[in-house]
């Protein structure tokens, strides 16, 4: 399945992109997506092991299971206002 | 008509436009909060700010915050506008307008909204310093 993965602010600098389509096995969790990204090496190690995530624009735990077409965003500490 | 209006914009925020029409005949108080770009942070001279948002989620999260304010306090219309893009010193980054029959609820709900916004709404600011460096800020400032 393909997961649309979004990066913002400092995480966008790590990813070198604001959006990537990542292929994951069926039944994968958000935490599996994190592990797969961090295993890419280089600056991907700078992505926290337990980042705050949103699935389909709702804050979601890393234990959330994903489905094809889901949109996952990794949310660096926010600083609006 | 009481309403809840929340938006992310890349256009200059006009405080008078945010304020206009907030109060109804039922209201005795309106509070307008403006966040503005200041020229320093932690003793460093700031030249400008760049804001970025996860716009679709930020607007949804702003609506949740605004609805919570309406559930907790006796307020009528709530309007929240947050700007993104490059902002110069003195420009408005966020405007919050709330109306209430009474001043206490107007002040408290306004404060609630800005504090929750800084904790939860997916918006980020990067400071540009006079000496040229640019740094993403992590976490809410005071």
Interface residues (C-beta under 8 A of the other chain):
Chain A: X6 X8 X9 X10 X13 X54 X57 X58 X59 X73 X75 X76 X77 X78 X79 X80 X81
Chain B: X35 X51 X52 X53 X54 X56 X57 X58 X60 X82 X93 X94 X114 X117 X118 X119 X120 X121 X122 X123 X124 X125 X126 X136 X137 X138 X139 X140 X141
